[in-house]
Amino acid sequence: MFLIISTLDSHFKENKDYNGDKQEGVGLLQFTIKDARRHSAATAFLKPAMSRPNLTIYTHTIVRQVLIENDKAVGVEVIRGKNTTEKILATKEVILSAGSFNSPQILMLSGVGDKDELKKAGITCKKELPGVGKNLQDHLFMGVTALSRQQFGQNHYLSKWNQAKALMQYLFTKKGILTIGPLEAIAFGMTDDSPDRVDYQFHYASLQIGDDYTVDMYDINTFPQNDGFTILPTLLRPKSRGYVGLRSNNPLDAPIIQPNFLSEEQDRITLIKATKKAVDVINSKAFEPYRDRLITPPDCGSDEAILLHIKKQLETVYHPVGTCKMGNDEMAVVDNELRVKGIEGLRVIDASIMPTIVSGNTNAPVYMIAEKGADLVLK
């Protein structure tokens, strides 16, 4: 962790709180960790409330549709167990918090959306809102990776023996590598296309992901076991827009998700510039005692070669937003109190209401949306 701070400090100013009054700069990543474990929203908010008499939690339950009568949401219809359908009526409001993929899907299944698209799926349009499912945005990243001279990274922990030792250390001391995620430090910067506002982010991991594009980010068995480190240039303000659509009128069918990544040229330009900056950082003098050699991108000789690397290794950061956006224009789905336009008693409270993606990770902003949404419901 100290390595990346000292290294990036020659390229970025240190920023101990990138969630403070200034975002640009480099610092250690902020986490939601309690007692050496990730403290999720379910752990922090849901579990303490589970004993309340006015809360009932259904698991293994699929929402078939919001029940809408005379432009008012009166409840939901759900599928439980083996295709058992049940109607749950609301006394006040129905709140959708199913995320940027499922909230628009549920609205469309309920007859709220673009009437032509609903007709294709065999659904009667109850309220035409053409923006439902549109405006999908997400952050993207890929890796600039080097091998290390020393054993200080996370790769060597991936052997079965070292995994077992790390587990024992965690179980008995609540210390060690299992107390933190793979990302350790972070930096925010600005390309010359955006001189007044950050447009890219670096995630730093003391982990190398190889040079042959065979690593599956979500399968540790595919990772090399020789140590290295990676900077992940991240596109913060994508211009590209995708959509979520219906595959059918069956709620058990996954929705169509078309993100249209890198469809806008500016997104490609920004990622190329951020990648070049990451290469400069890894090749900097401060890394010399630790860097063996840069292994990706394999060719930094041209923008075309860098773009090819980006396309081969591009990953979503899983920050989808925008598909039920808040606003006043014709494509807006909810108003400034998160109420679905034209439908009484129905709100959407999740990341889908963001008109534009935030220039950073979405976890804390979604908590804010939830807190503000709760205030709006209770007022």
Rosetta blueprint (number, residue, H / E / L):
1 M L
2 F H
3 L H
4 I H
5 I H
6 S H
7 T H
8 L H
9 D L
10 S L
11 H L
12 F L
13 K L
14 E E
15 N L
16 K L
17 D L
18 Y L
19 N L
20 G L
21 D L
22 K L
23 Q L
24 E L
25 G E
26 V E
27 G E
28 L E
29 L L
30 Q L
31 F L
32 T L
33 I E
34 K E
35 D L
36 A L
37 R E
38 R E
39 H L
40 S L
41 A H
42 A H
43 T H
44 A H
45 F H
46 L H
47 K H
48 P H
49 A H
50 M L
51 S L
52 R L
53 P L
54 N L
55 L L
56 T L
57 I L
58 Y L
59 T L
60 H L
61 T E
62 I E
63 V E
64 R E
65 Q E
66 V E
67 L E
68 I E
69 E E
70 N L
71 D L
72 K E
73 A E
74 V E
75 G E
76 V E
77 E E
78 V E
79 I E
80 R E
81 G L
82 K L
83 N L
84 T E
85 T E
86 E E
87 K E
88 I E
89 L E
90 A L
91 T L
92 K L
93 E L
94 V E
95 I E
96 L E
97 S L
98 A L
99 G H
100 S H
101 F H
102 N H
103 S H
104 P H
105 Q H
106 I H
107 L H
108 M H
109 L H
110 S L
111 G L
112 V E
113 G E
114 D L
115 K H
116 D H
117 E H
118 L H
119 K H
120 K H
121 A L
122 G L
123 I L
124 T L
125 C L
126 K L
127 K E
128 E E
129 L L
130 P L
131 G L
132 V L
133 G L
134 K L
135 N L
136 L E
137 Q E
138 D L
139 H L
140 L E
141 F E
142 M L
143 G L
144 V E
145 T E
146 A E
147 L E
148 S E
149 R L
150 Q L
151 Q L
152 F L
153 G L
154 Q L
155 N H
156 H H
157 Y H
158 L H
159 S L
160 K H
161 W H
162 N H
163 Q H
164 A H
165 K H
166 A H
167 L H
168 M H
169 Q H
170 Y H
171 L H
172 F H
173 T H
174 K L
175 K L
176 G L
177 I H
178 L H
179 T H
180 I L
181 G L
182 P L
183 L E
184 E E
185 A E
186 I E
187 A E
188 F E
189 G E
190 M L
191 T L
192 D L
193 D L
194 S L
195 P L
196 D L
197 R L
198 V L
199 D L
200 Y E
201 Q E
202 F E
203 H E
204 Y E
205 A E
206 S L
207 L L
208 Q L
209 I L
210 G L
211 D L
212 D L
213 Y L
214 T L
215 V L
216 D L
217 M L
218 Y L
219 D L
220 I H
221 N H
222 T H
223 F L
224 P L
225 Q L
226 N L
227 D L
228 G E
229 F E
230 T E
231 I E
232 L E
233 P E
234 T E
235 L E
236 L L
237 R L
238 P L
239 K L
240 S L
241 R L
242 G E
243 Y E
244 V E
245 G E
246 L L
247 R L
248 S L
249 N L
250 N L
251 P L
252 L L
253 D L
254 A L
255 P L
256 I E
257 I E
258 Q E
259 P L
260 N L
261 F L
262 L L
263 S L
264 E L
265 E H
266 Q H
267 D H
268 R H
269 I H
270 T H
271 L H
272 I H
273 K H
274 A H
275 T H
276 K H
277 K H
278 A H
279 V H
280 D H
281 V H
282 I H
283 N L
284 S L
285 K H
286 A H
287 F H
288 E L
289 P L
290 Y L
291 R E
292 D E
293 R E
294 L E
295 I E
296 T E
297 P L
298 P L
299 D L
300 C L
301 G L
302 S L
303 D H
304 E H
305 A H
306 I H
307 L H
308 L H
309 H H
310 I H
311 K H
312 K H
313 Q H
314 L L
315 E E
316 T E
317 V L
318 Y L
319 H L
320 P L
321 V E
322 G L
323 T L
324 C L
325 K L
326 M E
327 G L
328 N L
329 D L
330 E L
331 M L
332 A L
333 V L
334 V E
335 D L
336 N L
337 E L
338 L L
339 R E
340 V E
341 K L
342 G L
343 I L
344 E E
345 G L
346 L E
347 R E
348 V E
349 I L
350 D L
351 A H
352 S H
353 I H
354 M L
355 P L
356 T L
357 I L
358 V L
359 S L
360 G L
361 N L
362 T L
363 N H
364 A H
365 P H
366 V H
367 Y H
368 M H
369 I H
370 A H
371 E H
372 K H
373 G H
374 A H
375 D H
376 L H
377 V H
378 L H
379 K L
